[in-house]
Amino acid sequence: MLLFIDGCLSQRGEESRTRRLAGSFLAAWRAAHPGEEVETVGAETLLSLRPFAPAALDERDALASVGAWEAPVFALARQFRAADEIAVAAPFWDLSFPAAVRTYIEYICARGVTYHYTDRGCVGDCRAGRLTYLTSGGDVERPESLGVLYWRQLAAMCGIGEYAYVFAGGLDLGDGQEEVRLADACALAARLGAREDGHGR
Ligand SMILES: Cc1cc2nc3c(=O)[nH]c(=O)nc-3n(C[C@H](O)[C@H](O)[C@H](O)COP(=O)(O)O)c2cc1C
């Protein structure tokens, strides 16, 4: 099962560049994995999540302390842990990604579900072999782009061995080359989607 986290919040609707990037990845992935399931966490779900306040954290800790992992608050973390492969798509907003995606991360980073601690530090417990991050930005790609780094570190923390990303950059430069850059990025996303490896473990 591929888990697709659809953070393509866009004023462009279906014309979203990030969505085009994601579409290229998903079409290639589906062609390479016929009959396999894609589960999507949609934008509506992401936008419906409330950031954790202290009382909600206390409640979650109390559920964890009695092993109540079936509780709804752990549902997104359980889904993330179970995926064979994960793709995240989100536009480059304010140097990283939309707040709704950051809130989603609060839900999947559940100690006891997606990771745990040992005396040597944090150990990831997710099944996925690969996480791919797909983003598009107005500016050109810079080294150490925060969204790219964030998902790289999150994948490592969750025990996901391989990380790949596509940054479709320079899409708001107004130099007439935007379509070329986006098409190149879509081609790279398709190559990543078509790859057989990095799938499950
Ligand atoms: C709220 C908001 C914040 C943005 N912040 C950045 C930014 O920090 N850096 C950047 O290069 N582009 C930024 N952009 C431009 C978008 O990343 C760019 O237009 C992207 O291609 C939008 O993807 P979409 O077509 O899927 O909406 C921002 C756009 C919006 C709407």
The ligand as an SDF file (V2000), in Angstrom:
LIG
                    3D

 31 33  0  0  0  0  0  0  0  0999 V2000
    1.0780   31.1800    1.1430 C   0  0  0  0  0  0  0  0  0  0  0  0
    2.1850   31.0140    0.1490 C   0  0  0  0  0  0  0  0  0  0  0  0
    3.4950   31.0240    0.5880 C   0  0  0  0  0  0  0  0  0  0  0  0
    4.5540   30.8560   -0.3110 C   0  0  0  0  0  0  0  0  0  0  0  0
    5.8380   30.8650    0.1640 N   0  0  0  0  0  0  0  0  0  0  0  0
    6.8630   30.6720   -0.7060 C   0  0  0  0  0  0  0  0  0  0  0  0
    8.2220   30.6430   -0.2290 C   0  0  0  0  0  0  0  0  0  0  0  0
    8.5150   30.7740    0.9520 O   0  0  0  0  0  0  0  0  0  0  0  0
    9.2070   30.4250   -1.1330 N   0  0  0  0  0  0  0  0  0  0  0  0
    8.9480   30.2390   -2.4690 C   0  0  0  0  0  0  0  0  0  0  0  0
    9.8810   30.0190   -3.2270 O   0  0  0  0  0  0  0  0  0  0  0  0
    7.6730   30.2580   -2.9500 N   0  0  0  0  0  0  0  0  0  0  0  0
    6.6270   30.4670   -2.0960 C   0  0  0  0  0  0  0  0  0  0  0  0
    5.3260   30.4870   -2.5740 N   0  0  0  0  0  0  0  0  0  0  0  0
    5.0780   30.2280   -4.0160 C   0  0  0  0  0  0  0  0  0  0  0  0
    4.6700   28.7730   -4.2460 C   0  0  0  0  0  0  0  0  0  0  0  0
    5.5710   27.8890   -3.6400 O   0  0  0  0  0  0  0  0  0  0  0  0
    4.6060   28.4150   -5.7440 C   0  0  0  0  0  0  0  0  0  0  0  0
    3.7900   29.2980   -6.4550 O   0  0  0  0  0  0  0  0  0  0  0  0
    4.1420   26.9680   -5.9100 C   0  0  0  0  0  0  0  0  0  0  0  0
    4.4320   26.5110   -7.2150 O   0  0  0  0  0  0  0  0  0  0  0  0
    2.6660   26.8420   -5.6140 C   0  0  0  0  0  0  0  0  0  0  0  0
    2.2410   25.5340   -5.9050 O   0  0  0  0  0  0  0  0  0  0  0  0
    0.7530   25.2230   -6.3880 P   0  0  0  0  0  0  0  0  0  0  0  0
    0.6420   25.6000   -7.8420 O   0  0  0  0  0  0  0  0  0  0  0  0
    0.6190   23.7680   -6.1480 O   0  0  0  0  0  0  0  0  0  0  0  0
   -0.1590   26.0500   -5.5300 O   0  0  0  0  0  0  0  0  0  0  0  0
    4.2780   30.6810   -1.6910 C   0  0  0  0  0  0  0  0  0  0  0  0
    2.9350   30.6620   -2.1370 C   0  0  0  0  0  0  0  0  0  0  0  0
    1.9080   30.8300   -1.2260 C   0  0  0  0  0  0  0  0  0  0  0  0
    0.4860   30.8190   -1.7190 C   0  0  0  0  0  0  0  0  0  0  0  0
  1  2  1  0
  2  3  1  0
  2 30  2  0
  3  4  2  0
  4  5  1  0
  4 28  1  0
  5  6  2  0
  6  7  1  0
  6 13  1  0
  7  8  2  0
  7  9  1  0
  9 10  1  0
 10 11  2  0
 10 12  1  0
 12 13  2  0
 13 14  1  0
 14 15  1  0
 14 28  1  0
 15 16  1  0
 16 17  1  0
 16 18  1  0
 18 19  1  0
 18 20  1  0
 20 21  1  0
 20 22  1  0
 22 23  1  0
 23 24  1  0
 24 25  2  0
 24 26  1  0
 24 27  1  0
 28 29  2  0
 29 30  1  0
 30 31  1  0
M  END
$$$$
